[in-house]
């Protein structure tokens, strides 16, 4: 079960991950099989954890961690929806955080 931000619970649906990834990767050079692999990896990690319930924020972080290594523009798009960016400063802060991480690598 997934615990949503509002406290509601619903059955885990990997198609929701795919739909979010498709929106984030629109007009980006990311193959569908890459997106499917991300969703499969997240689902496998959740099953291996053997938890009965997981918060949606944990799933979002798992997706973002993988997407960041695939396409940075798609990552920022996904993060903007997932983290509910309120204004342009939120985008700037996320991009700056991403740039700092890239310099460390």
C-alpha positions in Angstrom: 0.0 0.0 0.0 1.1 3.6 -0.7 0.5 6.3 1.9 -0.3 9.5 0.0 0.7 13.0 1.2 -2.9 13.5 2.3 -2.9 10.3 4.4 -5.0 8.3 2.0 -3.9 4.8 1.2 -4.0 3.1 -2.2 -2.6 0.0 -3.9 0.8 0.5 -5.4 0.5 1.0 -9.2 3.8 1.0 -11.2 1.9 2.5 -14.1 1.7 5.7 -12.1 5.5 5.8 -12.1 5.6 5.3 -15.8 3.0 8.1 -16.4 5.0 10.5 -14.3 8.2 9.6 -16.1 6.5 10.0 -19.5 5.4 13.5 -18.6 8.9 14.4 -17.3 10.6 13.0 -20.4 8.3 14.5 -23.0 10.4 15.6 -26.0 13.6 14.3 -24.3 15.8 11.6 -25.8 14.9 8.9 -23.3 13.8 5.5 -24.5 10.7 3.9 -23.2 12.6 0.8 -22.1 14.7 3.0 -19.8 11.6 4.4 -18.2 10.2 0.9 -17.8 13.5 -0.2 -16.2 13.3 2.6 -13.7 9.7 1.6 -12.7 10.8 -2.0 -12.5 13.8 -1.2 -10.3 11.6 0.9 -8.0 9.0 -1.9 -7.8 11.7 -4.5 -7.1 13.3 -2.4 -4.4 9.9 -1.9 -2.7 9.2 -5.6 -2.8 12.6 -6.5 -1.5 12.0 -4.2 1.5 9.0 -6.3 2.3 7.2 -3.4 3.9 3.4 -3.5 4.0 3.1 0.3 3.5 5.4 2.9 2.0 5.0 6.7 1.8 4.6 8.2 -1.6 7.5 10.6 -0.9 9.8 7.6 -0.6 8.7 6.3 -4.0 9.2 9.8 -5.5 12.7 10.0 -4.1 13.6 6.5 -5.5 12.4 7.6 -9.0 14.2 10.9 -8.9 17.5 9.2 -7.8 17.4 7.0 -10.9 16.1 9.7 -13.3 18.8 12.1 -12.4 21.3 9.7 -13.9 19.3 9.3 -17.1 18.3 12.9 -18.0 18.8 16.0 -15.9 16.1 18.0 -17.6 13.6 15.3 -17.1 14.8 15.0 -13.5 14.1 18.7 -12.8 10.7 18.4 -14.5 9.8 15.4 -12.3 11.2 17.2 -9.2 9.1 20.3 -10.0 5.9 18.3 -9.8 6.9 15.9 -7.1 8.2 18.6 -4.8 5.6 21.1 -5.9 7.9 24.0 -6.9 6.1 27.2 -6.1 8.2 29.7 -8.2 11.2 30.1 -10.4 13.5 30.2 -7.3 12.6 26.6 -6.6 13.8 25.6 -10.0 17.0 27.6 -9.6 17.7 26.0 -6.2 17.2 22.5 -7.6 19.4 23.2 -10.7 22.1 24.6 -8.4 21.9 21.6 -6.2 22.3 19.4 -9.3 25.3 21.3 -10.5 27.0 21.0 -7.2 26.4 17.2 -7.2 27.8 17.0 -10.7 31.0 18.9 -9.7 31.6 16.4 -6.9 31.3 13.5 -9.4 
